[in-house]
Amino acid sequence: MDVTFFASKADCDVSCFKEIPEGSIIGGGNFNKVLIGDLLSCFNCAGSALSDCLWLLPINFSEELSTIDDNKLKSISVDWADESSWENKSVNAMDLAGHLLELKYGYLQHSDKRIFVLFQ
């Protein structure tokens, strides 16, 4: 499943990629809802499902993501790779670290907004 992370004001409501506000995409990849849920659990939080395809991530995830040390973020990617949702899938923790670093640095320029995840 294709996932797009983007930053927007809290009242955002999109249902497809074309509706994502221009310039707000901060990352993406091929993840399912269980994998993203496990990522959030590595940060001790959970997202809010606004619809079947749109999640709003919690403020504490955004705050920690924007301030966390890069080495700590890499450590979290190892924890994420160890989650049971990756069982029987070929995953490299450093590839996941790359996704998390992309999210972090993409979000820094949008830190006054919330992070959403669109599943397609």
DRENTORKOL-3810 file (N, C-alpha, C; in nm, 4 decimals):
REM DRENTORKOL-3810
@n.u->0.0848; n.v->-0.1166; n.w->0.0000; ca.u->0.0000; ca.v->0.0000; ca.w->0.0000; c.u->0.0903; c.v->0.1241; c.w->0.0000
@n.u->0.0604; n.v->0.2178; n.w->-0.0844; ca.u->0.1364; ca.v->0.3422; ca.w->-0.0866; c.u->0.0878; c.v->0.4347; c.w->0.0240
@n.u->0.1838; n.v->0.4936; n.w->0.0937; ca.u->0.1550; ca.v->0.5837; ca.w->0.2043; c.u->0.2243; c.v->0.7162; c.w->0.1760
@n.u->0.1526; n.v->0.8251; n.w->0.1988; ca.u->0.2102; ca.v->0.9575; ca.w->0.1858; c.u->0.1933; c.v->1.0309; c.w->0.3182
@n.u->0.3039; n.v->1.0777; n.w->0.3722; ca.u->0.3022; ca.v->1.1614; ca.w->0.4916; c.u->0.3027; c.v->1.3061; c.w->0.4445
@n.u->0.2151; n.v->1.3873; n.w->0.5028; ca.u->0.2143; ca.v->1.5289; ca.w->0.4661; c.u->0.1763; c.v->1.6129; c.w->0.5866
@n.u->0.2119; n.v->1.7402; n.w->0.5805; ca.u->0.1834; ca.v->1.8339; ca.w->0.6892; c.u->0.0750; c.v->1.9299; c.w->0.6447
@n.u->-0.0210; n.v->1.9527; n.w->0.7337; ca.u->-0.1307; ca.v->2.0433; ca.w->0.7021; c.u->-0.1945; c.v->2.0913; c.w->0.8314
@n.u->-0.2825; n.v->2.1878; n.w->0.8193; ca.u->-0.3581; ca.v->2.2347; ca.w->0.9355; c.u->-0.4499; c.v->2.1220; c.w->0.9827
@n.u->-0.4896; n.v->2.1256; n.w->1.1061; ca.u->-0.5633; ca.v->2.0166; ca.w->1.1696; c.u->-0.6981; c.v->1.9873; c.w->1.1045
@n.u->-0.7544; n.v->2.0806; n.w->1.0306; ca.u->-0.8862; ca.v->2.0583; ca.w->0.9707; c.u->-0.8782; c.v->1.9994; c.w->0.8293
@n.u->-0.7659; n.v->1.9422; n.w->0.7946; ca.u->-0.7442; ca.v->1.8857; ca.w->0.6618; c.u->-0.8333; c.v->1.7631; c.w->0.6395
@n.u->-0.8880; n.v->1.7524; n.w->0.5188; ca.u->-0.9701; ca.v->1.6368; ca.w->0.4828; c.u->-0.9436; c.v->1.6036; c.w->0.3366
@n.u->-0.8609; n.v->1.5037; n.w->0.3120; ca.u->-0.8310; ca.v->1.4611; ca.w->0.1758; c.u->-0.8628; c.v->1.3128; c.w->0.1616
@n.u->-0.8885; n.v->1.2711; n.w->0.0390; ca.u->-0.9181; ca.v->1.1303; ca.w->0.0152; c.u->-0.8331; c.v->1.0708; c.w->-0.0966
@n.u->-0.7543; n.v->1.1562; n.w->-0.1632; ca.u->-0.6655; ca.v->1.1043; ca.w->-0.2677; c.u->-0.5410; c.v->1.1932; c.w->-0.2772
@n.u->-0.4392; n.v->1.1395; n.w->-0.3412; ca.u->-0.3100; ca.v->1.2064; ca.w->-0.3505; c.u->-0.3219; c.v->1.3462; c.w->-0.4128
@n.u->-0.4073; n.v->1.3604; n.w->-0.5140; ca.u->-0.4226; ca.v->1.4891; ca.w->-0.5841; c.u->-0.4719; c.v->1.6003; c.w->-0.4927
@n.u->-0.5368; n.v->1.5645; n.w->-0.3826; ca.u->-0.5927; ca.v->1.6646; ca.w->-0.2920; c.u->-0.4946; c.v->1.7119; c.w->-0.1843
@n.u->-0.3774; n.v->1.6496; n.w->-0.1767; ca.u->-0.2788; ca.v->1.6893; ca.w->-0.0758; c.u->-0.2290; c.v->1.8303; c.w->-0.1095
@n.u->-0.2286; n.v->1.9189; n.w->-0.0100; ca.u->-0.1835; ca.v->2.0566; ca.w->-0.0356; c.u->-0.0427; c.v->2.0608; c.w->-0.0970
@n.u->-0.0266; n.v->2.1428; n.w->-0.1968; ca.u->0.1007; ca.v->2.1554; ca.w->-0.2680; c.u->0.2129; c.v->2.1943; c.w->-0.1722
@n.u->0.3264; n.v->2.1275; n.w->-0.1861; ca.u->0.4433; ca.v->2.1576; ca.w->-0.1045; c.u->0.4395; c.v->2.1011; c.w->0.0362
@n.u->0.3385; n.v->2.0204; n.w->0.0681; ca.u->0.3260; ca.v->1.9725; ca.w->0.2052; c.u->0.3720; c.v->1.8279; c.w->0.2259
@n.u->0.4092; n.v->1.7582; n.w->0.1197; ca.u->0.4519; ca.v->1.6191; ca.w->0.1327; c.u->0.5878; c.v->1.6138; c.w->0.2022
@n.u->0.5961; n.v->1.5290; n.w->0.3063; ca.u->0.7205; ca.v->1.5185; ca.w->0.3827; c.u->0.7820; c.v->1.3791; c.w->0.3779
@n.u->0.7152; n.v->1.2848; n.w->0.3136; ca.u->0.7701; ca.v->1.1498; ca.w->0.3026; c.u->0.6670; c.v->1.0522; c.w->0.2511
@n.u->0.7097; n.v->0.9290; n.w->0.2402; ca.u->0.6180; ca.v->0.8258; ca.w->0.1936; c.u->0.6882; c.v->0.6936; c.w->0.1809
@n.u->0.6143; n.v->0.5958; n.w->0.1357; ca.u->0.6710; ca.v->0.4636; ca.w->0.1182; c.u->0.5627; c.v->0.3609; c.w->0.0980
@n.u->0.6041; n.v->0.2366; n.w->0.0993; ca.u->0.5117; ca.v->0.1253; ca.w->0.0805; c.u->0.4903; c.v->0.0586; c.w->0.2163
@n.u->0.3943; n.v->0.1099; n.w->0.2922; ca.u->0.3636; ca.v->0.0621; ca.w->0.4261; c.u->0.2136; c.v->0.0382; c.w->0.4375
@n.u->0.1748; n.v->-0.0532; n.w->0.5258; ca.u->0.0326; ca.v->-0.0703; ca.w->0.5522; c.u->-0.0013; c.v->-0.0083; c.w->0.6884
@n.u->-0.1280; n.v->-0.0142; n.w->0.7252; ca.u->-0.1723; ca.v->0.0488; ca.w->0.8494; c.u->-0.1108; c.v->-0.0162; c.w->0.9727
@n.u->-0.0919; n.v->-0.1461; n.w->0.9691; ca.u->-0.0309; ca.v->-0.2156; ca.w->1.0833; c.u->0.1135; c.v->-0.1693; c.w->1.1020
@n.u->0.1866; n.v->-0.1556; n.w->0.9924; ca.u->0.3259; ca.v->-0.1100; ca.w->1.0014; c.u->0.3341; c.v->0.0314; c.w->1.0574
@n.u->0.2458; n.v->0.1199; n.w->1.0114; ca.u->0.2457; ca.v->0.2574; ca.w->1.0634; c.u->0.2024; c.v->0.2581; c.w->1.2100
@n.u->0.1072; n.v->0.1729; n.w->1.2447; ca.u->0.0676; ca.v->0.1606; ca.w->1.3853; c.u->0.1839; c.v->0.1156; c.w->1.4721
@n.u->0.2633; n.v->0.0210; n.w->1.4210; ca.u->0.3811; ca.v->-0.0238; ca.w->1.4963; c.u->0.4861; c.v->0.0857; c.w->1.5070
@n.u->0.5018; n.v->0.1650; n.w->1.4028; ca.u->0.5942; ca.v->0.2789; ca.w->1.4104; c.u->0.5500; c.v->0.3727; c.w->1.5220
@n.u->0.4219; n.v->0.4052; n.w->1.5250; ca.u->0.3714; ca.v->0.4956; ca.w->1.6282; c.u->0.3905; c.v->0.4367; c.w->1.7675
@n.u->0.3749; n.v->0.3046; n.w->1.7799; ca.u->0.3951; ca.v->0.2427; ca.w->1.9117; c.u->0.5408; c.v->0.2545; c.w->1.9567
@n.u->0.6342; n.v->0.2600; n.w->1.8621; ca.u->0.7750; ca.v->0.2817; ca.w->1.8980; c.u->0.7956; c.v->0.4209; c.w->1.9584
@n.u->0.7037; n.v->0.5111; n.w->1.9303; ca.u->0.7059; ca.v->0.6460; ca.w->1.9874; c.u->0.6071; c.v->0.6574; c.w->2.1042
@n.u->0.5496; n.v->0.5431; n.w->2.1448; ca.u->0.4516; ca.v->0.5392; ca.w->2.2546; c.u->0.3305; c.v->0.6275; c.w->2.2284
@n.u->0.2761; n.v->0.6176; n.w->2.1072; ca.u->0.1573; ca.v->0.6947; ca.w->2.0742; c.u->0.0755; c.v->0.6189; c.w->1.9688
@n.u->-0.0388; n.v->0.6747; n.w->1.9336; ca.u->-0.1254; ca.v->0.6144; ca.w->1.8321; c.u->-0.1881; c.v->0.7251; c.w->1.7493
@n.u->-0.2180; n.v->0.6947; n.w->1.6244; ca.u->-0.2817; ca.v->0.7910; ca.w->1.5361; c.u->-0.4327; c.v->0.7880; c.w->1.5509
@n.u->-0.4975; n.v->0.8880; n.w->1.4926; ca.u->-0.6432; ca.v->0.8952; ca.w->1.4899; c.u->-0.6895; c.v->0.8749; c.w->1.3467
@n.u->-0.7744; n.v->0.7760; n.w->1.3243; ca.u->-0.8275; ca.v->0.7515; ca.w->1.1901; c.u->-0.9390; c.v->0.8514; c.w->1.1632
@n.u->-0.9173; n.v->0.9378; n.w->1.0646; ca.u->-1.0199; ca.v->1.0344; ca.w->1.0265; c.u->-1.1136; c.v->0.9757; c.w->0.9223
@n.u->-1.0617; n.v->0.8803; n.w->0.8458; ca.u->-1.1397; ca.v->0.8058; ca.w->0.7475; c.u->-1.0648; c.v->0.6756; c.w->0.7229
@n.u->-1.1148; n.v->0.5953; n.w->0.6327; ca.u->-1.0492; ca.v->0.4684; ca.w->0.6035; c.u->-0.9098; c.v->0.4888; c.w->0.5459
@n.u->-0.8872; n.v->0.6025; n.w->0.4805; ca.u->-0.7577; ca.v->0.6237; ca.w->0.4153; c.u->-0.6763; c.v->0.7394; c.w->0.4725
@n.u->-0.7261; n.v->0.8087; n.w->0.5747; ca.u->-0.6555; ca.v->0.9256; ca.w->0.6277; c.u->-0.6419; c.v->0.9168; c.w->0.7793
@n.u->-0.5168; n.v->0.9263; n.w->0.8254; ca.u->-0.4878; ca.v->0.9287; ca.w->0.9692; c.u->-0.4251; c.v->1.0625; c.w->1.0051
@n.u->-0.4563; n.v->1.1092; n.w->1.1238; ca.u->-0.3922; ca.v->1.2258; ca.w->1.1839; c.u->-0.3007; c.v->1.1740; c.w->1.2936
@n.u->-0.1729; n.v->1.2073; n.w->1.2853; ca.u->-0.0778; ca.v->1.1608; ca.w->1.3854; c.u->-0.0788; c.v->1.2559; c.w->1.5054
@n.u->-0.0523; n.v->1.2030; n.w->1.6250; ca.u->-0.0609; ca.v->1.2853; ca.w->1.7457; c.u->0.0486; c.v->1.3911; c.w->1.7538
@n.u->0.0178; n.v->1.4945; n.w->1.8269; ca.u->0.1126; ca.v->1.6049; ca.w->1.8434; c.u->0.2426; c.v->1.5568; c.w->1.9071
@n.u->0.2356; n.v->1.4650; n.w->2.0042; ca.u->0.3593; ca.v->1.4215; ca.w->2.0694; c.u->0.4509; c.v->1.3473; c.w->1.9714
@n.u->0.3955; n.v->1.2806; n.w->1.8702; ca.u->0.4793; ca.v->1.2188; ca.w->1.7670; c.u->0.5520; c.v->1.3275; c.w->1.6881
@n.u->0.4785; n.v->1.4288; n.w->1.6456; ca.u->0.5383; ca.v->1.5388; ca.w->1.5680; c.u->0.6460; c.v->1.6107; c.w->1.6473
@n.u->0.6160; n.v->1.6385; n.w->1.7738; ca.u->0.7126; ca.v->1.7093; ca.w->1.8581; c.u->0.8395; c.v->1.6275; c.w->1.8787
@n.u->0.8228; n.v->1.4984; n.w->1.9083; ca.u->0.9416; ca.v->1.4154; ca.w->1.9300; c.u->1.0195; c.v->1.3976; c.w->1.8007
@n.u->0.9485; n.v->1.3760; n.w->1.6910; ca.u->1.0153; ca.v->1.3583; ca.w->1.5624; c.u->1.1012; c.v->1.4800; c.w->1.5276
@n.u->1.0516; n.v->1.5980; n.w->1.5550; ca.u->1.1246; ca.v->1.7193; ca.w->1.5163; c.u->1.2419; c.v->1.7516; c.w->1.6083
@n.u->1.2462; n.v->1.6923; n.w->1.7273; ca.u->1.3534; ca.v->1.7259; ca.w->1.8207; c.u->1.4475; c.v->1.6104; c.w->1.8501
@n.u->1.4142; n.v->1.4921; n.w->1.8069; ca.u->1.4925; ca.v->1.3739; ca.w->1.8408; c.u->1.6292; c.v->1.3757; c.w->1.7720
@n.u->1.7283; n.v->1.3291; n.w->1.8414; ca.u->1.8634; ca.v->1.3149; ca.w->1.7869; c.u->1.8610; c.v->1.2108; c.w->1.6748
@n.u->1.9368; n.v->1.2342; n.w->1.5680; ca.u->1.9372; ca.v->1.1416; ca.w->1.4542; c.u->1.9780; c.v->0.9999; c.w->1.4939
@n.u->2.0727; n.v->0.9859; n.w->1.5849; ca.u->2.1139; ca.v->0.8521; ca.w->1.6289; c.u->2.0026; c.v->0.7818; c.w->1.7052
@n.u->1.9276; n.v->0.8550; n.w->1.7853; ca.u->1.8135; ca.v->0.7977; ca.w->1.8567; c.u->1.7057; c.v->0.7555; c.w->1.7557
@n.u->1.6878; n.v->0.8356; n.w->1.6508; ca.u->1.5908; ca.v->0.8021; ca.w->1.5466; c.u->1.6315; c.v->0.6737; c.w->1.4747
@n.u->1.7606; n.v->0.6576; n.w->1.4517; ca.u->1.8104; ca.v->0.5332; ca.w->1.3906; c.u->1.7850; c.v->0.4149; c.w->1.4827
@n.u->1.8000; n.v->0.4355; n.w->1.6126; ca.u->1.7727; ca.v->0.3301; ca.w->1.7097; c.u->1.6248; c.v->0.2906; c.w->1.7074
@n.u->1.5379; n.v->0.3882; n.w->1.6944; ca.u->1.3945; ca.v->0.3603; ca.w->1.6846; c.u->1.3644; c.v->0.2801; c.w->1.5586
@n.u->1.4366; n.v->0.3068; n.w->1.4513; ca.u->1.4130; ca.v->0.2308; ca.w->1.3276; c.u->1.4479; c.v->0.0834; c.w->1.3468
@n.u->1.5474; n.v->0.0550; n.w->1.4294; ca.u->1.5816; ca.v->-0.0841; ca.w->1.4612; c.u->1.4678; c.v->-0.1482; c.w->1.5408
@n.u->1.4143; n.v->-0.0738; n.w->1.6379; ca.u->1.2999; ca.v->-0.1242; ca.w->1.7149; c.u->1.1808; c.v->-0.1497; c.w->1.6231
@n.u->1.1568; n.v->-0.0579; n.w->1.5304; ca.u->1.0452; ca.v->-0.0730; ca.w->1.4366; c.u->1.0659; c.v->-0.1973; c.w->1.3498
@n.u->1.1872; n.v->-0.2182; n.w->1.3030; ca.u->1.2174; ca.v->-0.3350; ca.w->1.2185; c.u->1.1984; c.v->-0.4656; c.w->1.2941
@n.u->1.2087; n.v->-0.4616; n.w->1.4267; ca.u->1.1916; ca.v->-0.5815; ca.w->1.5090; c.u->1.0451; c.v->-0.6117; c.w->1.5405
@n.u->0.9541; n.v->-0.5229; n.w->1.5035; ca.u->0.8119; ca.v->-0.5444; ca.w->1.5315; c.u->0.7601; c.v->-0.6647; c.w->1.4527
@n.u->0.6607; n.v->-0.7326; n.w->1.5084; ca.u->0.6059; ca.v->-0.8537; ca.w->1.4458; c.u->0.5411; c.v->-0.8259; c.w->1.3103
@n.u->0.5006; n.v->-0.7031; n.w->1.2851; ca.u->0.4372; ca.v->-0.6705; ca.w->1.1561; c.u->0.5334; c.v->-0.6858; c.w->1.0389
@n.u->0.6630; n.v->-0.6872; n.w->1.0667; ca.u->0.7630; ca.v->-0.7057; ca.w->0.9608; c.u->0.7970; c.v->-0.8534; c.w->0.9410
@n.u->0.7410; n.v->-0.9416; n.w->1.0232; ca.u->0.7705; ca.v->-1.0843; ca.w->1.0118; c.u->0.7383; c.v->-1.1331; c.w->0.8703
@n.u->0.8255; n.v->-1.2138; n.w->0.8163; ca.u->0.8133; ca.v->-1.2694; ca.w->0.6804; c.u->0.8257; c.v->-1.1635; c.w->0.5708
@n.u->0.8795; n.v->-1.0480; n.w->0.6060; ca.u->0.9058; ca.v->-0.9429; ca.w->0.5082; c.u->1.0533; c.v->-0.9083; c.w->0.5168
@n.u->1.1113; n.v->-0.8836; n.w->0.4051; ca.u->1.2512; ca.v->-0.8438; ca.w->0.4028; c.u->1.2594; c.v->-0.6943; c.w->0.4328
@n.u->1.3143; n.v->-0.6603; n.w->0.5482; ca.u->1.3237; ca.v->-0.5203; ca.w->0.5870; c.u->1.4643; c.v->-0.4931; c.w->0.6389
@n.u->1.5131; n.v->-0.3760; n.w->0.6050; ca.u->1.6442; ca.v->-0.3313; ca.w->0.6497; c.u->1.6218; c.v->-0.2113; c.w->0.7413
@n.u->1.6671; n.v->-0.2208; n.w->0.8646; ca.u->1.6466; ca.v->-0.1130; ca.w->0.9613; c.u->1.7051; c.v->0.0197; c.w->0.9127
@n.u->1.8132; n.v->0.0153; n.w->0.8376; ca.u->1.8718; ca.v->0.1405; ca.w->0.7887; c.u->1.7858; c.v->0.2032; c.w->0.6787
@n.u->1.7146; n.v->0.1207; n.w->0.6017; ca.u->1.6180; ca.v->0.1765; ca.w->0.5059; c.u->1.5053; c.v->0.2471; c.w->0.5807
@n.u->1.4601; n.v->0.1849; n.w->0.6891; ca.u->1.3569; ca.v->0.2485; ca.w->0.7712; c.u->1.4090; c.v->0.3767; c.w->0.8346
@n.u->1.5344; n.v->0.3755; n.w->0.8766; ca.u->1.5954; ca.v->0.4974; ca.w->0.9319; c.u->1.5941; c.v->0.6084; c.w->0.8277
@n.u->1.6198; n.v->0.5733; n.w->0.7029; ca.u->1.6148; ca.v->0.6723; ca.w->0.5953; c.u->1.4770; c.v->0.7340; c.w->0.5826
@n.u->1.3721; n.v->0.6511; n.w->0.5937; ca.u->1.2349; ca.v->0.7030; ca.w->0.5880; c.u->1.2083; c.v->0.7963; c.w->0.7053
@n.u->1.2521; n.v->0.7569; n.w->0.8244; ca.u->1.2282; ca.v->0.8396; ca.w->0.9426; c.u->1.3060; c.v->0.9712; c.w->0.9365
@n.u->1.4278; n.v->0.9663; n.w->0.8877; ca.u->1.5054; ca.v->1.0902; ca.w->0.8727; c.u->1.4417; c.v->1.1821; c.w->0.7691
@n.u->1.3903; n.v->1.1236; n.w->0.6618; ca.u->1.3196; ca.v->1.2026; ca.w->0.5602; c.u->1.1985; c.v->1.2715; c.w->0.6228
@n.u->1.1235; n.v->1.1979; n.w->0.7046; ca.u->1.0083; ca.v->1.2574; ca.w->0.7732; c.u->1.0510; c.v->1.3713; c.w->0.8651
@n.u->1.1548; n.v->1.3452; n.w->0.9431; ca.u->1.2019; ca.v->1.4461; ca.w->1.0382; c.u->1.2388; c.v->1.5752; c.w->0.9666
@n.u->1.3263; n.v->1.5653; n.w->0.8691; ca.u->1.3754; ca.v->1.6869; ca.w->0.8038; c.u->1.2724; c.v->1.7494; c.w->0.7114
@n.u->1.1812; n.v->1.6698; n.w->0.6573; ca.u->1.0711; ca.v->1.7255; ca.w->0.5800; c.u->0.9739; c.v->1.8008; c.w->0.6682
@n.u->0.9537; n.v->1.7498; n.w->0.7891; ca.u->0.8585; ca.v->1.8121; ca.w->0.8804; c.u->0.9124; c.v->1.9414; c.w->0.9413
@n.u->1.0416; n.v->1.9555; n.w->0.9562; ca.u->1.0976; ca.v->2.0737; ca.w->1.0224; c.u->1.0515; c.v->2.2046; c.w->0.9591
@n.u->1.0318; n.v->2.2050; n.w->0.8298; ca.u->0.9864; ca.v->2.3281; ca.w->0.7643; c.u->0.8345; c.v->2.3481; c.w->0.7762
@n.u->0.7654; n.v->2.2521; n.w->0.8374; ca.u->0.6201; ca.v->2.2590; ca.w->0.8549; c.u->0.5820; c.v->2.2408; c.w->1.0011
@n.u->0.6696; n.v->2.2726; n.w->1.0935; ca.u->0.6496; ca.v->2.2371; ca.w->1.2338; c.u->0.5292; c.v->2.3056; c.w->1.2988
@n.u->0.4679; n.v->2.4014; n.w->1.2317; ca.u->0.3475; ca.v->2.4649; ca.w->1.2849; c.u->0.2211; c.v->2.3903; c.w->1.2422
@n.u->0.2384; n.v->2.2773; n.w->1.1737; ca.u->0.1259; ca.v->2.2005; ca.w->1.1216; c.u->0.1247; c.v->2.0613; c.w->1.1825
@n.u->0.0243; n.v->1.9845; n.w->1.1497; ca.u->0.0095; ca.v->1.8468; ca.w->1.1971; c.u->0.0541; c.v->1.7515; c.w->1.0871
@n.u->0.0920; n.v->1.6300; n.w->1.1256; ca.u->0.1311; ca.v->1.5278; ca.w->1.0287; c.u->0.0121; c.v->1.4352; c.w->1.0033
@n.u->-0.0180; n.v->1.4166; n.w->0.8766; ca.u->-0.1234; ca.v->1.3259; ca.w->0.8307; c.u->-0.0596; c.v->1.2134; c.w->0.7516
@n.u->-0.1301; n.v->1.1002; n.w->0.7451; ca.u->-0.0878; ca.v->0.9876; ca.w->0.6630; c.u->-0.2044; c.v->0.9504; c.w->0.5733
@n.u->-0.1785; n.v->0.9493; n.w->0.4421; ca.u->-0.2786; ca.v->0.9074; ca.w->0.3447; c.u->-0.2412; c.v->0.7699; c.w->0.2927
@n.u->-0.3315; n.v->0.6747; n.w->0.3069; ca.u->-0.3105; ca.v->0.5376; ca.w->0.2584; c.u->-0.3833; c.v->0.5218; c.w->0.1252
@n.u->-0.3108; n.v->0.4726; n.w->0.0248; ca.u->-0.3757; ca.v->0.4477; ca.w->-0.1054; c.u->-0.3318; c.v->0.3155; c.w->-0.1610
END
